[in-house]
Structure formats: C-alpha cells, structure tokens
Amino acid sequence: MAVDTGSNILPVFDLKSASLTLVALVLKTTDMAELAQALDRRFGDAPALFEGDPVVVDLAPVAQAAESVDFEVLVALLRRHRMQPVAVKGGTPEQHAAALAAGLVEAPQTPARPEPPADAAAEPAAAAPAAAPAAPVLPAGRTVVLDKPLRSGQRVYARGGDLVVLAVVNFGAEVIADGNIHVYGPLRGRAIAGARGDADARIFSTCMEPQLVAIAGTYRTTETALPADVQGKPAQVRLVGETLAVEALKL
C-alpha cells in the first residue's frame, strides 16, 4: 500500500533555536548537609523566590575537591526550594558523569572568541579597556504598574523588571520583582525585590510597615521591629553587605 508523503501533510512540530535565561548556582561545597543548612538559612522561612526556574549548577569551585558530589541529594535539595536543576557546567569529567546519572545534562560551552588573523599584528593595537566587574545577567523586562489594592492572598511578580504599586499592599499579600519595588501607599504585606539575585535592587514605600522584606534572598520579618523613624513612614530597604538596611526617605 502506497504512503502519501506529499507536501499536503502538515508538520506536527518545528525545531527552532531559543535563548533562555537560567539561574546559575555556584556550588562551593561537596558537603550536602552543609548546603542544606545554608539553603534553609537563606530561604527556609521566606516565600518561594524561584517558582521552578531552571538552574545550572556551576561545579568550577569544587572541581578539585577530594569528596564527590552526591547529585541525587543536590537535585532534591534544590527542588525543595522550588528550583529546577537541569544542567551542570565546569567541574571534572567524573563529576559530569555522576551528574548525568542523576538526570542532569551538560550545559553547552560558550564558544571561544576567534583569534585575530596573523597579519593583524602589523596594525597598531588599541589600548584594551579596563575589565569591568562581572554583573549578574538578568532577563530583560518592563516596569509593571498596579493601581488597585492587593488583598491578603494575592501575589504579583514582575519578572525581569520593576514593580510599581499605586495603592496599599495589605497584610498577607505578596509583591515580587526581579528589579525594584515601589509602593506608593502602605506596604503591609511581603515585598521581595531582586528575586533573581540583583543585590542592587531596592524596596520603596511611602508607608513602611511590612510583614516581610527581602532583597536577593536576604530577608527580614516583623520579628525584628523597624526603628521608630521608619515604621509607618516613607522609607527604603537596600542591601548593605549581607544585611538589610531600612532607611527613612525625606520627601
């Protein structure tokens, strides 16, 4: 029986190149108990920041470690904190083999920069600019503006950009942004800025009385009372080292 392979058959899939933004976890220990404690300290009591975001584990810092990495435990730890590990990079061939056995893949290597042609040496070379410090690569986004109050249980996430709220964020509501958060009204719920690791992100409110504030994974809850000069007043939250600073705004 003949099979019609003509052009009238519609394709059921396409293959296209894609550019995806991934979170990189730089692994600095092979001790999974130590890692579990560190993850719990940083994220244990905070709301989920990653929501299943794909993660690449960078093994470069542990490439020379004497102990092996238990990738099955590592995968379970990251998933417990709502991260989705998908690949590894750096490290040794042995570590990559163990990672593949745990269901991860090898991240593609960044292509090397091509060498200049041999006769390029005859041209006078321009002075190389000073190398700038590496900055976290964040997804491009836009500012999200909300003009309605957020009730308890409501949650808004400005992925890849800033979030501006022109009303009250009530207790039990949650606002999240990869960039800055501006609340032109009482901030009484949870505010999480720099959700993908931007330590320069800030939180602003014209009436600072939050349930929780967090920047790049460092958070502060109502268990630590705000100073009288910022409680219920215009203020900003920024990250100074590993500590959140809450400072009055002079409007």
SULGI-V253102 format. One line per field, one symbol per residue. ss: DSSP state (A for helix, B for strand, O for the rest). psi: psi as a letter, one per 40 degrees, with the letter a starting at -180 (. if undefined). A space follows every 50 residues. Layout:
ss=???
psi=???
This chain:
ss=OOOOOOOOOOOOOOOOOOOOOOBBBBOOOOOAAAAAAAAAAAAOOOOOOO OOBBBBBBOAAAOOOOOOOOAAAAAAAAAAOOBBBBBBBOOOAAAAAAAA AOOOBBOOOOOOOOOOOAAAAAOOOOOOOOOOOOOOOOOOOOOBBBOOOB OOOOBBBBOOOOBBBOOOBOOOOBBBBOOOBBBBBBBOOBBBBOOOOOOO OOBBBBBBOOOBBBBOOBBBBOOOOOOOOOOOOOBBBBBBOOBBBBBBOO O
psi=hihhfieehhieiihiiihihihhhhheiehdddddddddddedeiihed fehihhhhedeedeidiihgddddddddddffighdiiiaaidddddddd deeiihiiihhihiiiideeddihhihhihhiihihhiiiaihhhheiih iheihhhgheaihhhfaihiheihhiidbihhhgahheahhhifdeegee iihiieghfidiiihfehihiedhiiidedheihiihihhbeihhhiihh .
